[in-house]
Amino acid sequence: MSDRRAATMIGSLYILGTAAGVAAALIMPTMTGSDILAQLAANRTAVIAGAFLTLTMGFALSALSAVFYPIGRRFSEALSMGYVIFRGALEGMLYVLSAFLWLVLVALSAEPSSIAPVAGALRIAQGLIFDQLIALPFLLGAVMFYWLLFRARLVPRWITVWGLVGAALYLTAPLARMAGLNLDMLMVPLGLQEMVLAVWLIVKGFNQDALTAEDRQPRATATRLDMSPEAV
């Protein structure tokens, strides 16, 4: 795959994943309280659709790390592989698990009310995974990705600095939830940055000068972004 095509695909996957995530958030009903089974039964279609949209988001955001890997490894094997592990494997697995739990809950909604405590426990587990646990691999992968882009100058540095600052702000939201606070607005800057990056990659692609210069270097320098102070 050419670098230009890869950039377009990465930008498109960002948009697809974000659109699926926003759609899932809009249609998924808020379910709390002790009558979880009744709420699930009344919102089966919305919950099933939301689960599959969550899967779409997870697959799209996981796939883009694999598409980026052949490009990123030219500059840093360690950062590129870390990005694949955290955003591709771990984050993707948690999205799949979250969607799976929703589908299990839908199936349980047809069962007797005596299993309501089980359904309640599964709903708590799903919320913990989606609202808090996913943030860790997401942020670790994002920081690796934006640091690599920053050092390699593959996109304008104002975009990558925005991403790094946005990641720091994003981290505050799940931590605040643990304390019973709602600071989800701090997630917005990183979400906007990802869309700006997506459009940039679709329209402009990666910096061809940086790619060309790297391709002319001996392969022994492939890890210089991790090791060499001159690369800063």
N, C-alpha and C positions, 0 to 999 in steps of 0.2 A: 504494500500500500504506500502511495506517495505521501510525503509530509503534508502537502496541501490538502489531499483528500482526508488524511487523518485529522487535521485541524478542523475541517468542516464536520466530520463525524463527531468529534468530541463536543464541538459547539452544539450540534443537533441533539446529542444525547443529554447534555446539560438542560436544554430547553424541554425535551421530552420528559426527563425525570422530574424537573420542577413543576411542569404543567400537571403531571400525574399526581404529584404530591399535593399540590394546591386543590385539585379536583377531589382527591380523597378527603382532605380536611373539610371541604365544603359540604360534601354529601354524607359524611360519616356522622351519625347522631351522637350527641353527648349522653352517655349512659352512666348514671350514678345511683346510689341507693340500694335498697335490699331487693327490689323487684327487677333484677337484672334480666331474668328469663323472659318476663313479660315485655320488657323493652326490646329485647332481641327479637322476639316473635313479631312484634309490631313493626320492626325496621329491618327485616331479613334482607330485602332487596338492596337497601342502601348499604348495609354492612358487607354483604357479599361483593357489591361493586367497589366499595372502599377497600376491601382486602385485595382485590385484583389490581386496583390502581396502585396500592402500596407495593405490590409485587412488581408492577411495571416500573415504578420509581426506583425500586431497589436494583432491578436488572439493568436499567439504563445508567444509573450512577456507578454501578459496579463495572459495567462494560467499558466505560470511558477510561478507567485506569489501565485496562488491558490494551486499549487502542493507543494510549499515550506511552506505554512502556518502551516500545522500540525507539521512540524519539528521546525520551528522558534518559535512557540508559547510556546514550552517547556522552552525556554530561556527568551523570552520577548513577552508577549501578545501585548503590545502597538506597538513595532517596527514591529512585524509581521503583525498586522492589518493595520498599516500605509502603509506598503509595498503593501498590497493588494489594499488599497484604491487608492494610488497614481499611482502605476505601473499597477495594474490590472484594476481598474474601470476608473479613470480619463484619464490616458494615452491611454487605450484601446478605450475609447469613442472618443477621439480626432483623433485617427487613422481611426476609422469608419467614422467620420464626414469628414475628409480629402478625403477619398476614395469616399464617397457619393457625395461630391462637384465635383470631377473629372467626375463622371458618369453623373451628371446633366449637366455639361459643354458639354460633348459629345452629350447628347440629344439636347442641345440648338444649336449645330453646324449645325443642319438641318433646323433651323428657319431663318427667314429673317434677313438681316444685321442690321435692325433697333434695334434689341435687343443686339447689340454689347456692349453698355455700361453696360448692366446687366451682360453679360458674363465677361466683364473686372472686374467688381466689385467682382463677385464670384471667379475669378482667384486670385485676391488680397487677399480675405478672406482665400482661400485655402492655399496660400503661407504663410500667417500670422500664421495659425494654425500649418502647418507642419514644418515651418522653425523656429518658435519662441515659440508659446504657448506650444507645446508638451515638450519642454525642461524643463519646470518647474516641472510638475509631474514626469517626467522621472528622473530628478536629485534628487528630494526629496525622491522618492522611492529608488533610487540607494544608496543614503547616508544611509538611514535606513537599507537597506539590508546589505551593507558592514560593517556598524558599528556593527550590530548584529553578522555577521560572525566573525568579529575581536574579539569582546568580548567573544563570545562563543568558539572560536578556532575551528570552524567547518571545516575550510580549512586553509592552511598555511597563516600566517599573511602577508607574502610578497605579496600574491595575493590580500588580502583585502586592504592593504596600497596602492598598485598600483591602486585599484579601487577608493579609496577615493581621491587620488591625481588626477587621471584621471577625476573624476567628477568635481573637482574644475577647471581644465583646460577646460573641456567641456562647462562649464557655460559661459566662455569667448566668445565662438563662436556666440551664438545668441545675446549676448549683443553687440558684434562688428557689427553684421549685422544691428542693429538699428542705428548705427553710419555710415553706408555705407562702412564698412570694411569687408574684407573676411579673417577670421581667422579659417576657417573650419578645417585646419590641426590639430588644438588643440583638435578635436574630436577623432583623431586617437588613442591616448594612451588608452582611455577607451574602444574603439571598440576592440583593440587588447587584452586588459585585459579580456573582456567578453569571447573571444574565448579561451584564456588560461584557464579561470575558467571553461568553458564548457567542454573542454577536460579533465581537472582535475577531474571534477565530474563524467564524463563517465568512466574514467579509474580507479580512486581511490575512488570516493564517498566522503561522509562527514566523518570527523574524528570520528571513532567509539568509541574511548575512551571518547571523549567529550559527545557523545550521551549516552553512558552507564552510565557515572558519573552523568549526569543530570537526567536520569531515576531513579536513586537510591535516588535522593533528594526528600524530601517531597514536595507536590504540592504547599505549601505555599511559596516556594522559587522561583516560576516560574517567578516572576517579578524582581528578584534580579539584573538582568543586567541593569534595569532602576533605581533601588533605592539604591543598596548597593555599597559603595565605595570599599569594599573588592573584588568585582568582576572584578575590573580593572586589 
